[in-house]
Amino acid sequence: MKRVAVVTGASRGLGLALAQGLASDHDLVIAASRAPSASEELDRALRQRAGRIRRVAVDLADAPSIAALASVLAEMAPPVD
C-alpha cells in the first residue's frame, strides 16, 4: 500500500526536515508552505527524491487556501496517512 504524508511549513526549518525525512519512508510527501518555490533546500530535496515530494502552496491562516489544499488531497489516491 502506498503511503502519503502532508507536511506544512515545509519550505524551511522543522517542516523542511520532516518533509525530507518522510520522503525516505513514504511513497509521497506533500510539502505545503506559503512560498514553496522560495526554498533552495526544498529544491535540492525534490531533485534527490524525484517523484517523492510534491510542492503545494497553502496559507494556514487563509480558509480558501486550506480548502484548495483539501481539494488536492481529496483527489489523491491513495488517501493521506
Buried (B, 14 or more C-beta within 10 A) or exposed (E): EEBBBBBBBBBBEEBBBBBBBBBEEBBBBBBBBBEBEEBEBBBEBBEEBEEBBBBBBBBEEEEEBBEBBEEBBEEBEEEEE
